[in-house]
């Protein structure tokens, strides 16, 4: 079953009969008419016709989503957002037209509409067409819009060049967004990002401000030299969640000196080695 078919099924199951009929009719008209104005009108009417309730999804639905499109995680979507993406996907047979329509819609969208359009990024055909739109969206000052791109969305990890990826991760920390829902966070860790995050941590320390323990997750795999000094500092002086994060980062470091540092705290070293300490538990404790 395709992503479009799943969205249609989930919405038909949840919406009242009249709302479901309106959505089905509108999607059919968008697909067949050839007039972009039909799409724009339908999108503008979605909230009025369907409401803004959360999209109700089961564990099975989430598994189906990942099968239809690997990495797709529609948790947190609302019914109106799902419907807007569904209306856009009525044009999936004409990738150029869909891309043109999406640009026009984003130029006049309100916040909820932007969230929907960006959450739909991994579902649109010919994904490379949307790279400029997606990276432009990262510049937003609206946290919800930023998170629609950055969190539970496989598009950035698959399409962003390294510089854009690194800026996205850094901005997530800057605006107070959790890192763990970023798809591909560990796979796309890189030395440039590790240095950027170290610089960011030093700025926070100089200002007497806290540093998210999650930051060290992206540093650990590239922690050598001066970056090990950062982890040593956190291990000595940090809060308990920070110290646990430093221990996990040291375990991931390719530098043999990291193991020596970690052994200075036998309890943490044992917890890491035994699998008792994980990033999930660090985040939960923080």
TAQUIKA-V917343 format. One record per helix or strand of 3 or more residues. SS is the DSSP state (H for helix, E for strand). FROM is the first residue (numbers start at 1). TO is the last residue. If there is no record, write none. Layout:
[[SS & FROM & TO] [SS & FROM & TO]]
//
This chain:
[[H & 3 & 14] [H & 17 & 33] [H & 36 & 50] [H & 59 & 68] [H & 79 & 89] [H & 95 & 108] [H & 111 & 119] [H & 121 & 123] [H & 127 & 137] [H & 143 & 150] [H & 155 & 159] [H & 162 & 174] [H & 191 & 206] [H & 215 & 220] [H & 226 & 237] [H & 240 & 252] [H & 256 & 262] [H & 266 & 273] [H & 279 & 285]]
//
